[in-house]
């Protein structure tokens, strides 16, 4: 009972902080493209396992990558998670370190008919934007220099509703509806060199508010009791449909003080509605193992951004993909005498090629992950750690070395199971 009270209190405190923590992310100049940095939908247990989860589900955790696997949740489940990250950005001349922390997700799963139909709702960020680009330019016929500065902030959040339904013992299907909402803010500043007598500078401010529905689905194929033992083979498929998102953009010309960057005066130059095209994506996963003991899994996602469009910044888009491998093991799930053997240990790796070009080349990301889950009755504390490198100075003019720490909490309870004895 005490564990349940503590977990419930923690979930409440995290929920109260959601509006404050969403969107606080480390600076990354790669977030200047498209919708910004797109979050992996995987929860903490997935992140410690290479980010995989299209085919490997569990009755202990909510699967946020393939809605068809929600049928594995036989009891009410809640999960909340946070993400801490630190980046070192290097352009070959200078390096800059920065870090941040933010709430990563709040999700719940509710079995409508245990083993047959489970529904899930959740709130999590979809993308984040946080960058600052600076380029000095000489003024022709003058000793002055103009500092051109591009600043981006904001991001898009998503509230979703998913359902998983079992067709028979071998097949389950799922659907997902997302409501995307949020603002992406971009500022373009032109500031004369420090020896200039001009006391102000001009700034073009642009705010694009995004809101609309997107749709996706998934299928899983399962074969258990392989080799006359409790081995299980699972194959999963997911698909997110192309969506035309409604946008409302405001552009404003500001005159700002050079001393404290406060706005002296401003003029709205444009206010218009538009659409941003969110392209289709699809993926496949395969997993094999002994449920509750060990599991090996692999995922491949394809992002077809050849049809991407949106916002004022021109983005050279192409097709990207993400591959992940993961493994988890629980030495003795029912062991009483040794707590360490009841813990679940995970590791994995990921390789991602982003669907946009920087300096004429695609950006690549390589990472290695580790994770652990600590059981607390029917609940768990989940940790994940990822080390990675994104981009290359030689091909993209900039690279990032980073690590991300994931902390999650999973709370399971039999709310709707009728008790025979009181």
Residue pairs with C-beta under 8 A, 6 or more apart in sequence:
3 376
3 377
3 379
4 377
4 379
4 411
4 413
7 376
7 379
7 409
7 411
8 411
10 80
10 409
11 78
11 80
11 409
11 411
14 80
14 82
14 103
14 106
14 409
15 80
15 106
17 103
18 103
18 106
18 123
21 82
21 101
21 102
21 103
22 102
22 103
22 125
22 155
22 157
23 102
23 125
23 128
23 154
23 155
23 157
23 182
24 100
24 101
24 102
25 31
25 37
25 85
25 100
25 102
25 128
25 130
25 155
26 85
26 86
26 87
26 98
26 99
26 100
26 130
26 402
27 87
27 89
27 96
27 98
27 130
27 131
27 132
28 37
28 87
28 89
28 130
28 131
28 400
29 89
29 131
29 132
29 133
29 398
30 37
30 131
30 354
30 358
30 363
30 390
30 391
30 398
30 400
31 37
31 128
31 129
31 130
31 131
31 152
32 129
32 131
32 133
32 150
32 152
32 313
33 313
33 315
33 356
33 358
34 305
34 308
34 310
34 315
34 317
34 355
34 356
35 126
35 127
35 129
35 156
35 184
35 210
35 276
35 278
35 310
36 127
36 128
36 129
36 130
36 152
36 154
36 155
36 156
36 184
37 127
37 128
37 129
38 126
38 127
39 104
39 124
39 125
39 126
39 127
39 128
40 46
40 47
40 51
41 64
41 65
41 124
42 51
42 52
42 53
42 64
42 65
43 61
43 62
43 64
43 79
43 81
43 104
43 105
43 107
43 382
43 408
44 79
44 81
44 104
44 371
44 382
44 383
44 384
44 406
44 407
44 408
45 58
45 61
45 344
45 346
45 371
45 373
45 382
45 384
45 408
45 410
46 52
46 53
46 64
46 65
46 326
47 369
47 371
47 384
47 386
47 404
47 406
48 346
48 347
48 348
48 369
48 370
48 371
48 372
48 382
48 383
48 384
48 385
48 406
49 297
49 326
49 327
49 328
49 346
49 347
49 348
49 369
49 371
49 384
50 297
50 299
50 324
50 325
50 326
50 347
50 348
50 349
50 350
50 369
51 299
51 322
51 324
51 326
51 348
51 350
51 369
52 65
52 285
52 287
52 297
52 298
52 299
52 324
52 325
52 326
52 348
53 63
53 64
53 65
53 66
53 69
53 285
53 297
53 299
54 65
54 66
54 218
54 236
54 237
54 238
54 283
54 284
54 285
54 299
54 301
55 66
55 69
55 220
55 234
55 235
55 236
55 285
55 286
55 287
55 297
55 299
56 69
56 234
56 236
56 285
56 287
56 289
56 295
56 297
56 326
57 63
57 66
57 69
57 70
57 71
57 72
57 220
57 234
58 72
58 291
59 72
59 73
59 74
59 75
60 77
60 380
60 410
60 412
61 77
61 79
61 410
62 70
62 73
62 77
62 79
62 107
62 108
62 109
62 120
62 122
62 410
63 69
63 70
63 72
64 105
64 107
64 120
64 122
64 124
64 162
65 238
65 285
65 299
66 174
66 218
66 220
66 236
66 237
66 238
66 285
67 120
67 162
67 163
67 164
67 174
67 175
67 176
67 216
67 217
67 218
68 164
68 165
68 172
68 173
68 174
68 217
68 218
68 219
68 220
68 236
69 164
69 172
69 174
69 218
69 220
69 236
70 109
70 118
70 119
70 120
70 162
70 163
70 164
70 174
71 115
71 116
71 117
71 118
71 164
71 165
71 166
71 172
72 118
73 109
73 111
73 118
73 120
74 111
74 114
74 115
75 111
75 114
75 378
75 412
75 413
75 414
75 415
75 417
76 108
76 109
76 110
76 111
76 412
76 413
76 414
76 415
76 416
77 108
77 109
77 410
77 411
77 412
78 107
78 108
78 109
78 410
78 411
79 105
79 106
79 107
79 108
79 408
79 409
79 410
79 411
80 103
80 105
80 106
80 107
80 408
80 409
81 103
81 104
81 105
81 382
81 406
81 407
81 408
81 409
82 101
82 102
82 103
82 104
82 406
82 407
82 408
83 101
83 102
83 103
83 104
83 404
83 405
83 406
83 407
84 99
84 100
84 101
84 404
84 405
84 407
85 99
85 100
85 101
85 402
85 403
85 404
85 405
86 97
86 98
86 99
86 402
86 403
87 97
87 98
87 99
87 400
87 401
87 402
88 95
88 96
88 97
88 400
88 401
88 402
89 95
89 96
89 97
89 98
89 398
89 399
89 400
90 393
90 398
90 399
90 400
90 401
91 393
91 397
91 398
92 393
92 397
102 125
104 124
104 125
104 406
104 408
105 122
105 123
105 124
106 122
106 123
106 124
107 120
107 121
107 122
107 123
107 124
108 120
108 121
108 122
109 118
109 119
109 120
110 118
110 119
110 120
111 117
111 118
111 416
112 118
112 119
115 166
116 165
116 166
117 163
117 164
117 165
117 166
118 163
118 164
119 161
119 162
119 163
119 164
120 160
120 161
120 162
120 163
120 164
121 159
121 160
121 161
121 162
122 159
122 160
122 162
123 157
123 158
123 159
123 160
124 157
124 158
124 160
125 155
125 156
125 157
125 158
126 155
126 156
126 157
126 158
126 178
126 180
126 182
127 155
127 156
127 182
128 154
128 155
129 152
129 153
129 154
129 155
129 184
129 185
130 152
130 153
130 155
131 150
131 151
131 152
132 149
132 150
132 151
132 152
133 149
133 150
133 151
134 147
134 148
134 149
134 150
135 147
135 148
136 145
136 146
136 147
136 148
137 145
137 146
137 147
137 148
138 145
138 146
139 145
139 146
139 192
143 195
144 192
144 193
144 195
144 196
145 192
145 193
146 190
146 191
146 192
146 193
147 189
147 190
147 191
147 192
147 193
148 188
148 189
148 190
149 187
149 188
149 189
149 190
149 191
150 186
150 187
150 188
150 189
151 186
151 187
151 189
152 184
152 185
152 186
152 187
153 184
153 185
154 182
154 183
154 184
154 185
154 207
155 182
155 184
156 180
156 181
156 182
156 184
156 210
157 180
157 181
157 182
158 178
158 179
158 180
158 181
159 178
159 179
159 181
160 176
160 177
160 178
160 179
161 176
161 177
162 174
162 175
162 176
162 177
163 174
163 175
164 172
164 173
164 174
165 172
165 173
165 174
166 172
167 173
169 222
170 221
170 222
170 223
171 219
171 220
171 221
171 222
172 219
172 220
172 222
173 217
173 218
173 219
173 220
174 217
174 218
174 219
174 220
175 215
175 216
175 217
175 218
176 215
176 216
176 217
176 218
177 213
177 214
177 215
178 213
178 214
178 215
178 216
179 211
179 212
179 213
180 210
180 211
180 212
180 213
180 214
180 245
180 278
181 209
181 210
181 211
182 209
182 210
183 207
183 208
183 209
183 210
184 207
184 208
184 210
184 311
185 205
185 206
185 207
185 208
186 205
186 206
186 208
186 311
186 312
186 313
187 203
187 204
187 205
187 206
188 203
188 204
188 206
189 201
189 202
189 203
189 204
189 256
190 201
190 202
190 203
191 201
191 258
192 198
192 201
198 258
199 257
199 258
199 259
200 255
200 256
200 257
200 258
200 264
201 255
201 256
201 258
202 253
202 254
202 255
202 256
203 253
203 254
203 255
203 256
204 251
204 252
204 253
204 254
205 251
205 252
205 253
205 254
205 266
206 249
206 250
206 251
206 252
206 312
207 249
207 250
208 247
208 248
208 249
208 276
208 311
209 247
209 248
209 249
210 245
210 246
210 247
210 276
211 245
211 246
212 243
212 244
212 245
212 246
213 243
214 240
214 241
214 243
214 245
214 278
215 240
215 241
215 243
216 238
216 239
216 240
216 241
217 238
217 239
218 236
218 237
218 238
218 239
219 236
219 237
220 234
220 235
220 236
220 237
221 234
221 235
221 236
222 232
222 233
222 234
223 232
223 233
223 234
224 230
224 231
224 232
224 233
224 291
225 231
225 232
226 232
226 233
229 290
230 290
230 291
231 288
231 289
231 290
232 287
232 288
232 289
232 290
232 291
233 286
233 287
233 288
234 286
234 287
234 288
235 284
235 285
235 286
236 284
236 285
236 286
236 287
237 282
237 283
237 284
237 285
238 282
238 283
238 284
238 301
239 280
239 281
239 282
239 283
240 280
240 281
240 282
241 280
242 277
242 278
242 279
242 280
242 307
243 277
243 278
244 275
244 276
244 277
244 278
245 275
245 276
245 277
245 278
245 310
246 273
246 275
247 273
247 274
247 275
247 276
247 310
247 311
248 271
248 272
248 273
248 274
249 270
249 271
249 272
249 273
249 274
249 311
249 312
250 268
250 270
250 271
251 268
251 269
251 270
251 271
252 266
252 267
252 268
252 269
253 266
253 267
253 269
254 263
254 264
254 265
254 266
255 263
255 264
255 265
255 266
256 262
256 263
256 264
257 264
274 310
275 310
276 309
276 310
276 311
277 307
277 308
277 309
277 310
278 308
278 310
279 303
279 304
279 305
279 306
279 307
279 308
280 304
280 307
281 301
281 302
281 303
281 304
282 301
282 302
282 304
283 299
283 300
283 301
283 302
284 299
284 300
285 297
285 298
285 299
285 300
286 297
286 298
287 295
287 296
287 297
287 298
288 295
288 296
288 297
289 295
289 296
292 330
292 333
293 329
293 330
293 333
294 327
294 328
294 329
294 330
295 327
295 328
296 326
296 327
297 325
297 326
297 327
298 323
298 324
298 325
298 326
299 322
299 323
299 324
300 321
300 322
300 323
300 324
301 321
301 322
301 323
302 319
302 320
302 321
303 319
303 320
303 321
303 322
303 355
304 319
304 355
305 317
305 318
305 319
305 320
305 355
305 356
306 317
306 318
306 319
308 315
308 317
308 355
315 356
316 356
316 357
316 360
317 355
317 356
317 357
318 355
318 356
318 357
318 362
319 355
320 352
320 353
320 354
320 355
320 356
320 362
321 352
321 353
322 350
322 351
322 352
322 353
323 350
323 351
323 352
324 348
324 349
324 350
324 351
325 348
325 349
325 350
326 346
326 347
326 348
326 349
326 369
327 346
327 347
327 348
328 344
328 345
328 346
328 347
328 371
329 344
329 345
330 341
330 342
330 343
330 344
330 345
331 340
331 341
331 342
332 338
332 341
332 342
333 342
334 342
335 341
335 342
342 375
343 372
343 373
343 374
343 375
344 372
344 373
344 375
344 380
345 371
345 372
346 369
346 370
346 371
346 372
346 373
346 384
347 368
347 369
347 370
347 371
348 368
348 369
349 366
349 367
349 368
349 369
350 365
350 366
350 367
350 369
350 386
350 388
351 364
351 365
351 366
351 367
352 364
352 365
352 366
352 367
353 362
353 363
353 364
353 365
354 362
354 363
354 364
354 365
355 362
356 362
356 363
358 391
358 396
358 397
358 398
359 395
359 396
359 397
361 395
361 396
363 390
363 391
363 396
364 390
364 391
364 392
365 388
365 389
365 390
365 391
366 388
366 389
367 386
367 387
367 388
367 389
368 386
368 387
368 388
369 384
369 385
369 386
369 387
370 384
370 385
370 386
371 382
371 383
371 384
371 385
371 406
372 382
372 383
373 380
373 381
373 382
373 383
373 410
374 380
374 381
374 382
374 383
378 411
378 412
378 413
379 409
379 410
379 411
379 412
380 409
380 410
381 407
381 408
381 409
381 410
382 406
382 407
382 408
382 409
382 410
383 405
383 406
383 407
383 408
384 404
384 405
384 406
384 408
385 403
385 404
385 405
385 406
386 403
386 404
386 406
387 402
387 403
388 401
388 402
388 403
388 404
389 399
389 400
389 401
389 402
390 399
390 400
390 402
391 398
391 399
391 400
392 399
393 399
